[in-house]
Amino acid sequence: MAGAIIDSVQLTPTHDGETALVVSLRFANGGRSSVQIDAEGLRQVMAKARVGNALELVGQSWTVLDVLSPAFIGAKREERRI
């Protein structure tokens, strides 16, 4: 097993009253970690993993959690002319 697998998932309330998913990861060396995903991120994760239910994420590689593509900080923005 390379990397980590999703060991469990659980819904949790956030400080602003929304719901998030806590994803527990298990690494090959026995280590554990947790990641919290907001509703929009969860939709993207589920689409990437091709699942219809968050419980179906259990047993999958943690790579399905990598859905964000932040813009390169040093990237030059295109100027908009009016």
Sequence and secondary structure as in RCSB ss.txt:
>XXXX:A:sequence
MAGAIIDSVQLTPTHDGETALVVSLRFANGGRSSVQIDAEGLRQVMAKARVGNALELVGQSWTVLDVLSPAFIGA
KREERRI
>XXXX:A:secstr
  SEEEEEEEEEE TTS EEEEEEEEETTS EEEEEE HHHHHHHHHHHT SSGGGGTTSBGGGG       TT 
       
